Amino acid sequence: YQLRSLENGVPMVDIENNVNAAISTAANLIRNTAPYQVNGTNVTVGIWDGGGVRVTHQELTGRATIMDGAVADDHATHVGGTIAASGATALALGMAPRVRIDSY
């Protein structure tokens, strides 16, 4: 959970959980599962967002590169995690946990 803001004294909380997203897209049926073994190995994706993916994030370390000098941004990092989180935290496992990210 991440506190986003307080609105009229009410906490606005983001829940970062990729498990349900994987189920709704059926990624859980092919990700690291025989016979498909889809996991993003040898694939690089580009993310263009309002800032860069935080390359030091525990779920993305060593697999994300800022391509244009953009400053790290929470939304871009969340998108990067949905795509590529390694599963250091099981509930955060991304759709393609071994993919590399070029962030713009």
N, C-alpha and C positions, 0 to 999 in steps of 0.2 A: 504494500500500500504506500502511496505517496500523497502527502498533503499538498494539494495544488493551490488552494486559497481558502479564505474565510469570506463568505458572502452573508451579510446580515447576521453574523455570529455563527453561521452554520459551516462546518468544515466541508470543503469540496475535496473528495479523495479520488485519486485514480487507482484502479486495481490493475496491476501489470501481471497478467496471467495468460500465457500463450497456449495453455492446454486446451481450452475451449475453442480458441481460434484454429488450432490444428485439427480438431474434430470437425469443425464446421466447414473446413476446406478439404477434408479427407487427407491432409498431410500425414496424419498419424498412421494411416494405412500403408503408406509407401516409404516413409522416412525410416531408414535403417532397418527395413523389414524385407525379408526374402519374398519373392525373387527380385524385387526392385532395387533395394539398397540405395534409394535416393537420399543424399545427405549434403550435396553441394561440393563434394571433392572435385578439385580442379576447375571450379567455376568462380568467376568474379562477377559481382553485380554492382551496378551503379545506383547510388541514392542521391537524388537532388532534392534538397529540403531547405528550410529557412536557416540552416547552419550545418555544421559538420557533426558526424557521428563521434561520440567521445571514444577515442581510440584506446584509452586506458580502462574502459569498462571491463569488469571481470568476465563478462560473457563474450567479449569481442577482442580481447587483448591478442595482439600479434596477427590479426586477420583484417583489420580496418586501417585504411589510409586516407588522410585528408588530402585531396588532390589540388585544391585551389586556395589553401590558407584560411578556409572558413573557421570560425570560432565554434567550439562544441555547443550543441543545442540539445535540450532535453527531448524535443519531439523527434529530431533526426536520430537520436540514440535509441529511442523507443522503436522507431521503424526498423532500424538496424537490428535491434534485438529480436523483433518479431520475425524477421527474415533469418537471422544468423546466430542467435544466442546458442552458446555451446552446451548449455544445460548445467553449468556450475551450480545453479539453483534449478532443481528439477522442473518446477512450474514455469520457468522462463524458457525452456528449450524451444529454439526457433524452428522454422519450417525446414531450413537447410543448414544444420548446425556446423558444417565444415566449409561453407562458402566464404569467400573473401569479399570485402566491401571496398569499393572506391567511392569515397564520400565527397560531394560537391555542395 
